[in-house]
Amino acid sequence: MAGVPSFVESLGWWAIFLFLVCVVFFRAQGTYWLGRWGRRGAEATAAAQHGRASAVAARLSGPGAEKARAFLDRWGFIGVPLSFLTVGFQTMVNASAGYMRMRWDLYTLAMIPGCIAWAAIYATLGLSLLEAFARSPWLGIGIILAVFALVFGATRLRRSAGSGARTPR
């Protein structure tokens, strides 16, 4: 691959994939445990016990966290690996799983397929994007803009479909 740093090229796809699996595994576990820690802050009753844990709890009581909890209530453990196919929402699902005190062993078993899928997507897309930039910076920029356009279009479509369902009669 022309233009790709030699240390990346020498690693090969499997090494990059395994590295990404480890990265997302530890990130998701950390997020899960932050959610559990935030729950402890939410349950603290004495003013002296409030602090950073209660700040995490406050973050996990917003609309994004409510959506994540509703998602987990609806899909159960299958929602954990499904969340890895999203951008941003997976963090709220992982934190909410900890906040809801989902059993750690079952959470971890449910999380592993999501980590593998996430790493495969990022390794494939990441290497493809590096190759595109190596061929032509304009090709790489075009791919990035196309992805943003697709995400923006899908988001607008979803919002317009959701708002249409709430119109009064």
VOBA-1610 file (N, C-alpha, C; in pm, whole numbers, padded with zeros to 5 digits, always signed):
BEGIN
Met+00085-00117+00000Met+00000+00000+00000Met+00090+00124+00000Ala+00082+00197-00107Ala+00163+00318-00119Ala+00109+00426-00027Gly+00198+00494+00044Gly+00156+00604+00130Gly+00117+00564+00271Val+00095+00435+00294Val+00060+00388+00427Val+00190+00370+00505Pro+00195+00415+00629Pro+00318+00397+00706Pro+00362+00251+00708Ser+00492+00229+00697Ser+00543+00092+00686Ser+00513+00008+00810Phe+00511+00069+00929Phe+00482-00011+01048Phe+00338-00061+01047Val+00246+00015+00989Val+00107-00030+00978Val+00097-00140+00874Glu+00163-00120+00762Glu+00160-00220+00655Glu+00223-00351+00700Ser+00329-00342+00780Ser+00397-00464+00824Ser+00316-00542+00927Leu+00226-00476+00997Leu+00144-00545+01096Leu+00048-00644+01032Gly-00012-00604+00924Gly-00113-00688+00861Gly-00250-00665+00922Trp-00351-00711+00850Trp-00489-00687+00891Trp-00522-00753+01025Trp-00478-00876+01047Trp-00513-00947+01170Trp-00457-00879+01293Ala-00335-00827+01284Ala-00276-00759+01400Ala-00354-00631+01432Ile-00390-00558+01329Ile-00469-00436+01349Ile-00606-00471+01407Phe-00667-00575+01353Phe-00796-00621+01401Phe-00788-00660+01550Leu-00690-00739+01588Leu-00676-00781+01728Leu-00648-00662+01819Phe-00569-00567+01772Phe-00544-00446+01849Phe-00676-00371+01873Leu-00757-00356+01769Leu-00884-00285+01783Leu-00981-00360+01874Val-00981-00493+01869Val-01066-00572+01959Val-01028-00541+02104Cys-00898-00539+02132Cys-00852-00509+02269Cys-00891-00367+02310Val-00872-00272+02220Val-00906-00133+02250Val-01053-00119+02286Val-01141-00173+02202Val-01284-00157+02226Val-01329-00239+02346Phe-01266-00354+02369Phe-01301-00435+02486Phe-01275-00356+02614Phe-01155-00300+02628Phe-01123-00228+02750Phe-01201-00097+02761Arg-01230-00033+02649Arg-01310+00089+02652Arg-01452+00058+02699Ala-01511-00047+02645Ala-01648-00083+02683Ala-01654-00127+02830Gln-01556-00202+02874Gln-01553-00243+03015Gln-01539-00122+03107Gly-01452-00030+03067Gly-01435+00092+03146Gly-01563+00173+03154Thr-01634+00181+03043Thr-01760+00255+03040Thr-01865+00186+03126Tyr-01869+00054+03119Tyr-01962-00024+03202Tyr-01936+00003+03350Trp-01809+00000+03391Trp-01775+00019+03531Trp-01795+00164+03575Leu-01778+00259+03484Leu-01812+00398+03517Leu-01961+00410+03546Gly-02043+00339+03468Gly-02187+00339+03492Gly-02222+00281+03627Arg-02153+00173+03665Arg-02178+00114+03797Arg-02135+00209+03908Trp-02024+00276+03887Trp-01974+00372+03985Trp-02072+00490+03996Gly-02126+00534+03881Gly-02224+00642+03881Gly-02350+00604+03955Arg-02388+00478+03948Arg-02506+00432+04020Arg-02485+00446+04171Arg-02363+00415+04214Arg-02331+00429+04356Arg-02343+00576+04397Gly-02299+00667+04308Gly-02312+00810+04337Gly-02456+00854+04342Ala-02539+00795+04257Ala-02681+00830+04256Ala-02751+00782+04382Glu-02702+00672+04436Glu-02765+00616+04554Glu-02711+00675+04684Ala-02607+00755+04673Ala-02550+00816+04794Ala-02650+00915+04852Thr-02669+00908+04981Thr-02768+00996+05043Thr-02705+01112+05118Ala-02588+01095+05167Ala-02524+01203+05243Ala-02457+01300+05148Ala-02467+01428+05177Ala-02408+01530+05092Ala-02257+01514+05082Ala-02194+01461+05183Ala-02049+01443+05182Ala-02007+01336+05082Gln-02095+01247+05045Gln-02061+01140+04953Gln-02077+01181+04808His-02135+01298+04783His-02151+01343+04645His-02018+01393+04592Gly-01997+01381+04467Gly-01872+01424+04404Gly-01872+01377+04260Arg-01761+01320+04219Arg-01750+01277+04079Arg-01847+01164+04046Ala-01869+01073+04139Ala-01963+00965+04112Ala-02102+01019+04086Ser-02143+01123+04159Ser-02276+01178+04135Ser-02279+01256+04004Ala-02164+01310+03960Ala-02159+01375+03829Ala-02181+01274+03718Val-02123+01156+03733Val-02146+01048+03636Val-02293+01009+03639Ala-02350+01000+03759Ala-02491+00966+03772Ala-02579+01070+03704Ala-02544+01198+03717Ala-02622+01303+03652Ala-02616+01288+03501Arg-02500+01252+03449Arg-02485+01232+03304Arg-02569+01114+03257Leu-02586+01015+03345Leu-02663+00896+03310Leu-02812+00911+03342Ser-02856+01033+03363Ser-02999+01054+03387Ser-03061+01143+03281Gly-02987+01170+03175Gly-03038+01255+03068Gly-03117+01177+02964Pro-03161+01245+02858Pro-03242+01179+02755Pro-03166+01069+02681Gly-03036+01087+02659Gly-02958+00983+02592Gly-02952+00855+02673Ala-02937+00871+02803Ala-02933+00754+02892Ala-03071+00688+02897Glu-03177+00768+02895Glu-03311+00711+02895Glu-03335+00628+02769Lys-03288+00678+02654Lys-03300+00602+02530Lys-03221+00472+02539Ala-03102+00479+02597Ala-03019+00359+02610Ala-03085+00257+02703Arg-03142+00303+02813Arg-03209+00211+02904Arg-03332+00150+02838Ala-03408+00231+02765Ala-03525+00178+02694Ala-03481+00076+02589Phe-03371+00104+02522Phe-03316+00011+02423Phe-03279-00122+02490Leu-03213-00115+02606Leu-03176-00238+02676Leu-03298-00309+02733Asp-03396-00233+02780Asp-03519-00296+02828Asp-03590-00371+02715Arg-03587-00314+02597Arg-03655-00376+02484Arg-03578-00496+02430Trp-03446-00481+02411Trp-03367-00583+02345Trp-03292-00675+02440Gly-03278-00638+02565Gly-03206-00721+02661Gly-03058-00731+02625Phe-03001-00847+02650Phe-02858-00865+02628Phe-02819-00853+02481Ile-02910-00883+02390Ile-02879-00872+02247Ile-02857-00726+02208Gly-02909-00634+02287Gly-02890-00492+02260Gly-02746-00447+02279Val-02671-00518+02363Val-02531-00479+02387Val-02449-00494+02259Pro-02444-00613+02195Pro-02364-00619+02072Pro-02423-00535+01958Leu-02554-00520+01954Leu-02615-00436+01849Leu-02570-00291+01862Ser-02548-00246+01984Ser-02508-00106+02004Ser-02370-00077+01945Phe-02288-00179+01926Phe-02154-00157+01870Phe-02160-00124+01721Leu-02276-00139+01661Leu-02293-00104+01519Leu-02336+00041+01504Thr-02342+00115+01614Thr-02380+00255+01611Thr-02260+00341+01647Val-02275+00470+01627Val-02170+00564+01664Val-02222+00650+01779Gly-02154+00647+01891Gly-02193+00728+02005Gly-02293+00660+02098Phe-02394+00597+02043Phe-02498+00535+02123Phe-02442+00418+02203Gln-02340+00351+02150Gln-02283+00236+02220Gln-02228+00276+02357Thr-02174+00398+02366Thr-02122+00444+02494Thr-02233+00453+02597Met-02346+00508+02558Met-02459+00520+02650Met-02515+00383+02687Val-02517+00290+02592Val-02567+00156+02622Val-02474+00086+02720Asn-02343+00096+02698Asn-02247+00031+02789Asn-02256+00093+02929Ala-02262+00225+02936Ala-02273+00291+03066Ala-02407+00258+03133Ser-02512+00254+03055Ser-02644+00221+03111Ser-02649+00077+03160Ala-02580-00013+03090Ala-02574-00152+03137Ala-02510-00158+03275Gly-02406-00079+03296Gly-02345-00074+03428Gly-02435-00006+03529Tyr-02497+00102+03486Tyr-02586+00178+03575Tyr-02704+00091+03620Met-02754+00009+03528Met-02868-00079+03558Met-02824-00205+03634Arg-02694-00214+03655Arg-02635-00330+03723Arg-02664-00461+03650Met-02650-00456+03518Met-02658-00578+03439Met-02546-00669+03488Arg-02573-00796+03502Arg-02470-00888+03551Arg-02345-00877+03466Trp-02230-00861+03532Trp-02104-00838+03461Trp-02068-00955+03370Asp-02085-01079+03415Asp-02046-01192+03332Asp-02132-01201+03206Leu-02262-01179+03219Leu-02350-01183+03102Leu-02325-01063+03011Tyr-02301-00947+03071Tyr-02269-00829+02992Tyr-02143-00854+02909Thr-02041-00909+02971Thr-01914-00933+02902Thr-01934-01033+02788Leu-02009-01140+02813Leu-02035-01237+02706Leu-02113-01173+02591Ala-02206-01085+02623Ala-02284-01017+02519Ala-02200-00913+02446Met-02102-00856+02515Met-02020-00750+02460Met-01918-00801+02359Ile-01867-00921+02378Ile-01758-00974+02294Ile-01795-00977+02145Pro-01913-01028+02104Pro-01945-01023+01960Pro-01951-00880+01907Gly-01998-00787+01989Gly-02000-00647+01948Gly-01861-00592+01928Cys-01769-00629+02016Cys-01629-00585+02002Cys-01569-00638+01872Ile-01597-00763+01842Ile-01544-00825+01720Ile-01602-00756+01597Ala-01731-00731+01597Ala-01794-00663+01482Ala-01739-00522+01466Trp-01727-00449+01577Trp-01676-00312+01572Trp-01535-00311+01517Ala-01449-00401+01566Ala-01310-00405+01521Ala-01300-00441+01373Ala-01384-00533+01329Ala-01382-00573+01187Ala-01422-00456+01098Ile-01525-00383+01139Ile-01570-00268+01061Ile-01462-00161+01057Tyr-01407-00127+01172Tyr-01307-00020+01177Tyr-01177-00060+01108Ala-01137-00186+01121Ala-01014-00229+01054Ala-01032-00226+00903Thr-01146-00273+00857Thr-01172-00276+00713Thr-01186-00135+00658Leu-01273-00054+00720Leu-01293+00082+00672Leu-01168+00168+00690Gly-01101+00150+00803Gly-00980+00228+00830Gly-00870+00201+00728Leu-00845+00074+00700Leu-00742+00040+00602Leu-00783+00083+00461Ser-00911+00071+00431Ser-00959+00116+00300Ser-00943+00266+00285Leu-00972+00339+00392Leu-00958+00484+00388Leu-00811+00524+00375Leu-00721+00455+00445Leu-00578+00481+00430Leu-00533+00457+00286Glu-00582+00348+00228Glu-00547+00317+00089Glu-00601+00425-00005Ala-00722+00472+00021Ala-00781+00577-00064Ala-00699+00705-00054Phe-00660+00744+00067Phe-00577+00863+00083Phe-00440+00845+00019Ala-00388+00722+00021Ala-00258+00696-00041Ala-00266+00713-00192Arg-00378+00675-00250Arg-00396+00689-00395Arg-00419+00835-00433Ser-00507+00899-00359Ser-00540+01038-00388Ser-00605+01100-00265Pro-00552+01210-00217Pro-00617+01276-00103Pro-00761+01315-00135Trp-00787+01351-00261Trp-00923+01391-00299Trp-01018+01272-00293Leu-00970+01153-00326Leu-01053+01033-00317Leu-01089+01006-00170Gly-00992+01019-00081Gly-01017+01000+00062Gly-01117+01101+00115Ile-01099+01226+00077Ile-01192+01332+00121Ile-01331+01305+00065Gly-01338+01261-00060Gly-01467+01228-00120Gly-01538+01116-00047Ile-01464+01015-00006Ile-01524+00903+00068Ile-01577+00952+00202Ile-01499+01032+00272Ile-01542+01085+00401Ile-01669+01170+00385Leu-01672+01256+00284Leu-01791+01338+00261Leu-01913+01252+00225Ala-01891+01146+00147Ala-02002+01056+00112Ala-02058+00987+00236Val-01970+00943+00326Val-02016+00880+00450Val-02094+00979+00535Phe-02043+01101+00549Phe-02115+01203+00625Phe-02251+01232+00563Ala-02257+01237+00431Ala-02384+01263+00363Ala-02483+01150+00388Leu-02436+01026+00385Leu-02524+00912+00412Leu-02576+00914+00556Val-02487+00941+00650Val-02529+00946+00790Val-02627+01061+00812Phe-02597+01178+00756Phe-02686+01293+00769Phe-02822+01262+00707Gly-02823+01204+00588Gly-02949+01170+00521Gly-03030+01069+00600Ala-02963+00967+00653Ala-03034+00865+00731Ala-03090+00925+00859Thr-03015+01015+00921Thr-03063+01080+01044Thr-03184+01168+01015Arg-03178+01244+00908Arg-03292+01330+00872Arg-03415+01246+00837Leu-03395+01136+00766Leu-03505+01049+00728Leu-03570+00989+00852Arg-03487+00945+00946Arg-03539+00885+01068Arg-03616+00988+01150Arg-03564+01109+01159Arg-03632+01214+01236Arg-03764+01254+01170Ser-03767+01262+01037Ser-03891+01300+00971Ser-03994+01189+00983Ala-03950+01064+00980Ala-04043+00951+00998Ala-04096+00949+01139Gly-04012+00980+01238Gly-04055+00983+01378Gly-04149+01097+01406Ser-04127+01212+01345Ser-04216+01327+01371Ser-04350+01309+01303Gly-04355+01236+01193Gly-04481+01212+01125Gly-04574+01124+01206Ala-04515+01038+01289Ala-04597+00948+01370Ala-04663+01021+01487Arg-04615+01140+01519Arg-04667+01210+01635Arg-04763+01323+01601Thr-04802+01335+01477Thr-04890+01445+01440Thr-05028+01426+01500Pro-05089+01531+01551Pro-05221+01519+01611Pro-05327+01497+01503Arg-05435+01434+01541Arg-05543+01405+01446Arg-05649+01510+01447
//
